C-alpha cells in the first residue's frame, strides 16, 4: 500500500517522464538515419584432416567440433586483406579497417553457413557490399591457396620424375586445386536489396521508450518521495510521533490568507472532522484545557482551534478560546473587533479575566474569546510570567473547556509555559505543507518539556468526500397533514 500511495501521490511525475521518454523515442525514429542490412551466406565445407593430399595447405580442415570449424571460417573471412580487396573493387572511401567496420561476419547456428552482413544507408548499397565482401573472401582464400600450391608443386613434380611414384596422388590433387577456387568455402546465397531498414525499428523504439519511461518515472517517484521534505502520508505522522490521528480535515476550497476559516465556511466533511475531534478529546473526560499548536505557520492550527471551540460550544459546553499567538494574532482580525482589554491586560493584572472576555452573535453565548489587544513580541513575552499559568486555572473555573491557539512552537517558544500547564496538547499538520524536519523538531521540543500530546489533526487530507448526510439530518421534517 505504501508503494501504491507513493505512485498515486506522484502520478504526474510518472506520466510526465513516460511522455518525455516516448517523445524522445519518436524523435529518434524520425531523426535517426536509416540503416539497411544486406546478407550474403557462405557455405563452409572442411576437408578431411587425415587427407594426405591436402596436408600443409591453408584449407579449412574438419575437427571434432563442427562449430569450431565454422567459427574458424568466420574469422578467416573477416580480415583486412579481404576488406582491402573490396575497397579497391568498389572504389570505397576510407581505410580497409573502416570498410571492415560496416561488416559483421558470424556463423549461423547449427549449420555450415557463415553470414556476411553489411550495413549501409540504402538497400542496394548494403546488398552490393555484402556480395562484394563474400566474393572477395573466396578470391582471397583462392589466391592464398594458389600461392601455396605454386610453392610446393614444382618440387613435388620433380621428385615424381625421379621415380617417387608415391607422390603421384598428391601432385594430381594439387594440380587440380590450382585450376579452381578454394573448395572449402564458397558463396551459397547472394544478398538481395532489403525492402525496409533494419534500424531504427519504430515499434521497438516506441516500446522501449514506453517501458523505459515507466521505469524512470517510477524510479523518479520513489526518489522524490525519499527526498521530499514534506508530509505526504498518514503513516509518516505515526512514524514521527507514535501518536493517534485524532481527525482528518479535508482540503478546504475556501482560502483565507492569514485568517482562520470559520464554521460557516466549512464543508460538511470538515465539520464532521471537527466533531470527531471533539468526541475524541471529550471521551477521556480529563482534557478540559487544550492547547493547539503546529510546527510552522499555514498548517491550520488557528482554524482548528476556532472550530474545535465552536463545536464544543455547540454541544452546550461553556468554552473560552484564548488567543495565545500574540505575535501574529488572527482570531481578532477574523472577528473584526478591536478589544481594549485582552490577554495582555489580564497577564499583568490590569484586568480580571471575566471582564476581558468577549462574545459574539455569530458564535453564541457559550463561546467566549480572550483576544490579544495588539501584536508584538513584548506582549508575547508575558506568556512566560507566572500569571500565564494562573490564567489557565482561572479560565477553567469560568468554563467547561479552555482552548488555546498557540503560535508554532518550533518558531517561537512563547506559549511553551501554557503547553506545560494545559491538560493536553493537539498538534496540527497539513498534508503537502508541513515539513518533516520541523514536525520532528516540534516532537523533540514537547518531549523535552515533558509534554505528551493527545494526538495529531491532519488538515488538507485528500480523498475525503463531502457528504450532505449530517446537514440533511438537521433539516426539520415537513409536517404531515
C-alpha positions as CSV (number, residue, x, y, z in Angstrom):
1,X,0.0,0.0,0.0
2,X,2.8,2.4,0.8
3,X,4.3,1.9,-2.7
4,X,0.9,2.4,-4.3
5,X,0.4,5.6,-2.3
6,X,3.7,6.9,-3.4
7,X,2.8,6.3,-7.1
8,X,-0.6,7.8,-6.6
9,X,0.8,11.0,-5.0
10,X,3.3,11.5,-7.8
11,X,1.4,10.1,-10.8
12,X,2.0,13.2,-12.7
13,X,5.8,12.6,-12.5
14,X,5.4,9.1,-13.8
15,X,3.2,10.3,-16.7
16,X,5.5,13.2,-17.5
17,X,8.6,11.0,-17.6
18,X,6.8,8.4,-19.7
19,X,5.6,11.0,-22.2
20,X,9.1,12.6,-22.5
21,X,10.7,9.1,-23.0
22,X,8.1,8.2,-25.7
23,X,8.6,11.6,-27.4
24,X,12.4,11.1,-27.4
25,X,11.9,7.6,-28.9
26,X,9.6,9.0,-31.5
27,X,12.2,11.8,-32.3
28,X,14.9,9.2,-32.6
29,X,12.8,7.2,-35.1
30,X,12.2,10.3,-37.2
31,X,15.7,11.8,-37.0
32,X,18.0,8.8,-36.9
33,X,19.5,7.9,-40.3
34,X,18.0,4.7,-41.8
35,X,20.3,1.7,-41.9
36,X,19.8,-1.1,-44.3
37,X,21.3,-4.5,-43.9
38,X,22.2,-6.9,-46.7
39,X,23.2,-10.5,-46.0
40,X,25.1,-13.0,-48.2
41,X,25.6,-16.6,-46.9
42,X,28.8,-18.6,-47.4
43,X,29.0,-22.4,-47.3
44,X,31.9,-24.0,-45.5
45,X,32.9,-27.5,-46.5
46,X,36.0,-28.5,-44.5
47,X,38.4,-31.1,-46.0
48,X,39.3,-34.2,-44.0
49,X,42.2,-33.6,-41.6
50,X,43.5,-37.1,-42.5
51,X,43.7,-36.4,-46.2
52,X,47.5,-36.5,-47.0
53,X,47.0,-34.9,-50.4
54,X,45.9,-31.6,-48.9
55,X,48.1,-31.5,-45.8
56,X,50.2,-28.4,-45.4
57,X,47.8,-26.2,-47.3
58,X,45.7,-23.4,-45.8
59,X,42.4,-25.2,-46.4
60,X,39.8,-25.4,-43.7
61,X,40.1,-28.8,-42.2
62,X,37.5,-30.6,-40.1
63,X,37.8,-31.2,-36.4
64,X,36.0,-33.0,-33.7
65,X,33.9,-29.8,-33.1
66,X,32.0,-28.7,-36.2
67,X,31.0,-25.4,-34.6
68,X,34.7,-24.6,-34.2
69,X,35.2,-25.2,-37.9
70,X,32.6,-22.7,-38.8
71,X,33.9,-20.1,-36.3
72,X,37.4,-20.5,-37.8
73,X,36.0,-19.9,-41.3
74,X,34.2,-16.7,-40.0
75,X,37.5,-15.4,-38.6
76,X,39.3,-16.1,-41.9
77,X,36.6,-14.1,-43.8
78,X,36.6,-11.0,-41.6
79,X,40.2,-9.9,-42.4
80,X,41.7,-6.6,-43.5
81,X,43.1,-8.2,-46.6
82,X,39.5,-9.1,-47.7
83,X,38.4,-5.6,-46.8
84,X,41.2,-4.0,-48.8
85,X,40.2,-6.0,-51.9
86,X,36.6,-4.9,-51.5
87,X,37.7,-1.3,-51.1
88,X,39.7,-1.4,-54.3
89,X,37.0,-3.2,-56.3
90,X,34.1,-0.9,-55.2
91,X,36.3,2.3,-55.0
92,X,35.2,2.9,-51.5
93,X,36.5,5.8,-49.4
94,X,38.2,5.3,-46.1
95,X,40.6,2.7,-44.9
96,X,40.2,-1.1,-45.0
97,X,39.5,-1.1,-41.3
98,X,36.6,1.4,-41.8
99,X,35.2,-0.9,-44.5
100,X,35.5,-3.8,-42.1
101,X,33.6,-1.8,-39.6
102,X,30.5,-2.0,-41.8
103,X,30.6,-5.8,-42.0
104,X,29.6,-8.4,-39.5
105,X,30.7,-12.0,-40.1
106,X,29.2,-14.7,-37.9
107,X,28.3,-18.3,-38.0
108,X,24.7,-19.3,-38.5
109,X,23.8,-21.6,-35.6
110,X,23.5,-25.3,-36.2
111,X,24.7,-25.1,-39.8
112,X,27.7,-24.9,-42.1
113,X,26.8,-21.4,-43.2
114,X,28.6,-18.1,-42.4
115,X,26.5,-15.0,-42.7
116,X,28.2,-11.8,-44.1
117,X,26.1,-8.8,-43.2
118,X,26.7,-5.3,-44.5
119,X,25.1,-2.1,-43.1
120,X,24.7,0.9,-45.4
121,X,22.4,3.9,-46.0
122,X,20.5,2.2,-48.8
123,X,19.3,-1.3,-49.5
124,X,21.2,-1.5,-52.8
125,X,24.5,-0.4,-51.3
126,X,24.1,-2.9,-48.4
127,X,23.5,-5.8,-50.8
128,X,26.3,-4.7,-53.1
129,X,28.8,-4.5,-50.2
130,X,27.7,-7.9,-48.7
131,X,28.1,-9.7,-52.0
132,X,31.4,-8.0,-52.8
133,X,32.8,-9.0,-49.4
134,X,31.7,-12.6,-49.7
135,X,33.2,-12.9,-53.1
136,X,36.3,-11.1,-52.1
137,X,36.7,-13.6,-49.2
138,X,36.6,-16.5,-51.7
139,X,39.0,-14.8,-54.0
140,X,41.5,-14.0,-51.2
141,X,41.3,-17.6,-49.9
142,X,41.8,-18.9,-53.5
143,X,44.8,-16.6,-54.1
144,X,46.4,-17.8,-50.9
145,X,45.7,-21.4,-51.9
146,X,47.2,-21.0,-55.3
147,X,50.3,-19.3,-53.9
148,X,50.8,-22.3,-51.5
149,X,50.4,-24.8,-54.3
150,X,52.8,-22.8,-56.6
151,X,55.4,-23.0,-53.9
152,X,55.0,-26.8,-53.5
153,X,54.0,-28.2,-56.9
154,X,57.3,-27.8,-58.8
155,X,59.4,-29.6,-56.2
156,X,56.8,-32.4,-56.0
157,X,56.7,-32.8,-59.8
158,X,60.5,-33.0,-60.0
159,X,60.6,-35.7,-57.3
160,X,57.9,-37.6,-59.2
161,X,60.1,-37.6,-62.3
162,X,63.0,-39.1,-60.3
163,X,60.9,-42.1,-59.6
164,X,59.0,-41.3,-56.4
165,X,55.7,-42.6,-57.7
166,X,54.0,-42.4,-54.3
167,X,53.7,-38.6,-54.8
168,X,51.5,-39.1,-57.9
169,X,48.2,-38.7,-56.0
170,X,49.4,-35.5,-54.2
171,X,50.7,-34.0,-57.4
172,X,47.4,-34.7,-59.2
173,X,45.4,-33.3,-56.3
174,X,47.4,-30.1,-56.2
175,X,47.3,-29.7,-60.0
176,X,43.5,-30.0,-59.8
177,X,43.3,-27.5,-56.9
178,X,45.4,-25.0,-58.7
179,X,42.9,-24.8,-61.5
180,X,39.9,-23.9,-59.3
181,X,38.8,-21.9,-56.3
182,X,39.2,-22.8,-52.7
183,X,36.9,-25.9,-52.3
184,X,36.3,-25.3,-48.6
185,X,34.4,-22.1,-48.8
186,X,32.1,-20.6,-51.5
187,X,29.2,-18.1,-51.8
188,X,26.0,-20.0,-51.2
189,X,23.4,-17.2,-51.3
190,X,23.9,-13.7,-52.7
191,X,22.4,-10.7,-50.9
192,X,19.3,-9.0,-52.2
193,X,18.4,-5.4,-51.5
194,X,16.3,-5.3,-48.3
195,X,12.9,-3.7,-48.6
196,X,12.9,-2.0,-45.2
197,X,15.6,-0.6,-42.9
198,X,17.0,-2.7,-40.1
199,X,17.3,0.4,-37.9
200,X,15.7,2.3,-36.4
201,X,12.8,0.0,-35.6
202,X,9.8,2.2,-34.8
203,X,7.8,-0.4,-32.8
204,X,10.8,-1.5,-30.8
205,X,11.9,2.1,-30.2
206,X,8.5,3.2,-29.0
207,X,8.0,0.2,-26.8
208,X,11.5,0.8,-25.3
209,X,10.6,4.4,-24.8
210,X,7.3,3.5,-23.1
211,X,8.9,0.8,-20.8
212,X,11.9,3.0,-20.1
213,X,9.7,6.0,-19.3
214,X,7.6,3.9,-16.9
215,X,10.7,2.6,-15.1
216,X,12.4,6.0,-14.9
217,X,9.1,7.6,-13.8
218,X,8.6,5.1,-11.1
219,X,12.2,5.5,-10.0
220,X,11.8,9.3,-10.0
221,X,8.6,9.0,-8.0
222,X,10.2,6.9,-5.3
223,X,13.4,9.0,-5.3
224,X,11.2,12.1,-5.0
225,X,9.4,10.5,-2.1
226,X,12.6,9.7,-0.4
227,X,14.0,13.2,-0.8
228,X,10.6,15.0,-0.3
229,X,10.9,17.0,3.0
230,X,7.1,17.5,3.2
231,X,4.4,15.4,4.9
232,X,2.6,13.3,2.3
233,X,1.1,10.3,4.1
234,X,-0.6,9.5,7.4
235,X,2.0,6.8,8.0
236,X,4.7,9.5,8.3
237,X,2.8,11.1,11.2
238,X,2.7,7.8,13.1
239,X,6.4,7.2,12.4
240,X,7.3,10.6,13.7
241,X,5.1,10.9,16.8
242,X,3.8,7.5,17.7
243,X,0.5,9.3,18.4
244,X,-3.0,8.7,17.3
245,X,-4.6,10.6,14.4
246,X,-7.4,12.5,16.1
247,X,-9.1,13.8,12.9
248,X,-8.7,14.2,9.2
249,X,-9.8,17.6,7.9
250,X,-10.3,17.6,4.2
251,X,-8.7,20.3,2.0
252,X,-10.9,23.4,2.1
253,X,-11.9,25.1,-1.1
254,X,-12.1,28.4,0.8
255,X,-8.8,30.3,1.1
256,X,-8.5,33.0,3.8
257,X,-4.9,34.1,3.9
258,X,-3.7,34.8,7.4
259,X,-7.2,34.2,8.9
260,X,-9.0,31.1,10.3
261,X,-11.8,29.5,8.3
262,X,-15.0,29.9,10.4
263,X,-17.6,27.2,10.8
264,X,-20.0,28.9,8.4
265,X,-17.5,28.4,5.5
266,X,-16.6,24.7,6.2
267,X,-17.8,21.8,4.1
268,X,-19.9,19.1,5.7
269,X,-16.9,16.7,5.8
270,X,-14.8,19.4,7.5
271,X,-17.5,20.0,10.2
272,X,-17.7,16.2,10.8
273,X,-13.9,16.1,11.2
274,X,-14.0,18.7,13.9
275,X,-16.9,16.9,15.6
276,X,-14.8,13.8,15.5
277,X,-12.0,15.8,17.2
278,X,-14.5,17.0,19.8
279,X,-15.7,13.4,20.5
280,X,-12.1,12.1,20.8
281,X,-11.0,14.8,23.3
282,X,-14.1,14.7,25.4
283,X,-14.1,10.9,25.6
284,X,-11.2,10.9,28.0
285,X,-13.0,13.3,30.4
286,X,-9.9,14.9,31.9
287,X,-8.9,17.2,29.0
288,X,-10.6,20.4,30.0
289,X,-7.8,22.7,28.7
290,X,-6.4,22.1,25.2
291,X,-3.5,23.9,23.5
292,X,-3.5,23.7,19.7
293,X,-0.1,24.2,18.0
294,X,1.8,23.4,14.9
295,X,5.4,23.3,13.6
296,X,5.1,26.3,11.3
297,X,2.5,28.9,10.1
298,X,-0.1,28.0,7.5
299,X,-0.9,24.5,8.8
300,X,-4.4,25.3,10.0
301,X,-3.9,25.4,13.8
302,X,-6.0,28.6,14.3
303,X,-8.8,27.2,12.1
304,X,-8.6,24.0,14.2
305,X,-8.7,25.9,17.5
306,X,-11.7,28.1,16.4
307,X,-13.7,25.3,15.1
308,X,-12.9,23.0,18.0
309,X,-14.1,25.7,20.4
310,X,-17.2,26.2,18.3
311,X,-18.3,22.6,18.1
312,X,-17.7,22.3,21.9
313,X,-19.9,25.3,22.5
314,X,-22.5,24.0,20.0
315,X,-22.7,20.8,22.2
316,X,-23.8,23.0,25.1
317,X,-20.4,23.5,26.8
318,X,-19.1,26.8,28.1
319,X,-15.9,27.4,26.2
320,X,-13.2,30.1,26.4
321,X,-10.9,30.4,23.3
322,X,-7.6,32.1,24.3
323,X,-5.6,33.8,21.6
324,X,-2.1,32.7,22.6
325,X,-0.4,33.7,19.3
326,X,0.2,37.3,20.2
327,X,2.9,37.9,17.6
328,X,0.5,37.2,14.7
329,X,-3.0,37.3,16.2
330,X,-5.6,36.2,13.6
331,X,-8.7,35.5,15.6
332,X,-9.2,39.2,16.5
333,X,-8.9,40.0,12.8
334,X,-11.4,37.4,11.7
335,X,-14.0,38.7,14.3
336,X,-13.5,42.3,13.1
337,X,-13.2,43.6,16.7
338,X,-10.6,45.6,18.4
339,X,-10.7,44.8,22.2
340,X,-9.4,47.5,24.6
341,X,-8.9,44.9,27.3
342,X,-7.5,41.5,26.4
343,X,-5.0,38.8,27.4
344,X,-2.2,41.3,27.9
345,X,-4.1,43.3,30.5
346,X,-5.1,40.1,32.3
347,X,-1.5,38.8,32.4
348,X,-0.1,41.9,34.0
349,X,-3.1,42.2,36.4
350,X,-4.7,45.3,34.9
351,X,-8.0,43.5,34.3
352,X,-9.9,40.5,35.5
353,X,-10.3,37.5,33.2
354,X,-14.1,37.7,33.2
355,X,-14.0,41.4,32.3
356,X,-11.7,40.8,29.3
357,X,-13.9,38.0,27.7
358,X,-15.9,38.8,24.6
359,X,-18.8,37.1,23.0
360,X,-20.3,37.5,19.5
361,X,-23.7,36.9,18.0
362,X,-22.2,34.6,15.3
363,X,-20.6,32.2,17.8
364,X,-23.2,32.4,20.6
365,X,-23.1,32.9,24.3
366,X,-21.4,29.6,25.1
367,X,-18.2,30.7,23.3
368,X,-16.1,33.5,24.8
369,X,-12.9,34.9,23.4
370,X,-9.8,36.2,25.2
371,X,-8.1,38.2,22.5
372,X,-4.8,40.0,22.0
373,X,-5.2,43.8,22.2
374,X,-2.3,44.2,19.8
375,X,0.5,42.2,18.1
376,X,4.1,42.3,19.3
377,X,7.0,40.5,20.9
378,X,6.7,42.4,24.1
379,X,3.1,41.2,24.6
380,X,4.1,37.6,23.8
381,X,6.9,37.7,26.4
382,X,4.2,38.0,29.1
383,X,3.2,34.3,28.5
384,X,6.3,33.4,30.4
385,X,5.0,35.2,33.5
386,X,3.6,33.1,36.4
387,X,0.3,34.8,35.7
388,X,0.1,32.8,32.4
389,X,-0.2,29.6,34.3
390,X,-2.8,31.1,36.6
391,X,-4.7,32.3,33.6
392,X,-5.5,28.7,32.5
393,X,-6.6,27.8,36.1
394,X,-8.9,30.9,36.2
395,X,-10.3,30.1,32.8
396,X,-11.1,26.5,33.9
397,X,-13.1,28.0,36.7
398,X,-15.3,30.0,34.3
399,X,-15.8,27.5,31.5
400,X,-16.1,23.8,30.9
401,X,-13.3,23.8,28.3
402,X,-10.4,26.2,27.5
403,X,-8.9,26.1,24.0
404,X,-5.6,27.9,23.5
405,X,-4.5,28.9,20.0
406,X,-0.7,28.7,20.3
407,X,1.9,30.0,17.9
408,X,4.1,27.4,16.1
409,X,6.4,26.3,18.9
410,X,9.3,25.5,16.7
411,X,9.4,29.1,15.5
412,X,8.7,30.9,18.9
413,X,8.5,29.3,22.3
414,X,6.2,32.0,23.8
415,X,3.4,29.5,24.6
416,X,5.6,26.7,26.0
417,X,4.6,27.6,29.6
418,X,1.0,27.4,28.6
419,X,1.6,24.0,26.9
420,X,3.1,22.7,30.2
421,X,0.1,24.0,32.1
422,X,-2.8,22.8,30.0
423,X,-4.3,19.3,30.3
424,X,-3.3,18.2,26.8
425,X,-1.8,19.5,23.5
426,X,-3.0,18.9,20.0
427,X,-0.6,19.1,17.1
428,X,-1.9,20.3,13.7
429,X,-0.1,19.2,10.5
430,X,-1.1,19.9,6.9
431,X,-0.6,17.4,4.1
432,X,1.8,18.6,1.4
433,X,2.8,21.7,3.5
434,X,4.2,20.6,6.9
435,X,7.9,19.8,6.7
436,X,9.0,16.5,8.3
437,X,12.1,18.0,10.0
438,X,10.0,20.8,11.6
439,X,7.5,18.3,12.8
440,X,10.3,16.2,14.3
441,X,11.7,19.3,16.0
442,X,8.3,20.0,17.5
443,X,8.0,16.5,18.8
444,X,11.5,16.8,20.4
445,X,10.7,20.1,22.0
446,X,7.5,18.8,23.5
447,X,9.2,15.7,24.8
448,X,12.0,17.8,26.4
449,X,9.3,19.8,28.1
450,X,7.7,16.7,29.5
451,X,4.6,17.1,27.3
452,X,2.9,14.1,25.6
453,X,0.4,15.4,23.0
454,X,-3.1,13.8,22.8
455,X,-2.5,13.3,19.0
456,X,-2.4,14.9,15.6
457,X,-5.0,16.6,13.5
458,X,-4.2,16.2,9.8
459,X,-5.5,19.1,7.7
460,X,-5.6,19.2,3.9
461,X,-6.3,15.5,3.7
462,X,-7.1,14.0,0.3
463,X,-9.8,11.5,-0.6
464,X,-12.4,12.6,1.9
465,X,-15.7,13.1,0.1
466,X,-18.1,15.8,1.1
467,X,-21.4,14.4,2.3
468,X,-24.6,16.2,2.9
469,X,-25.7,13.5,5.4
470,X,-25.3,15.5,8.6
471,X,-26.8,18.7,7.3
472,X,-29.8,16.9,5.8
473,X,-30.4,15.3,9.1
474,X,-30.7,18.8,10.7
475,X,-33.4,19.9,8.3
476,X,-36.8,19.9,10.1
477,X,-39.1,17.3,8.7
478,X,-42.1,18.6,6.7
479,X,-45.3,18.3,8.9
480,X,-47.7,15.6,7.8
481,X,-51.2,16.9,7.1
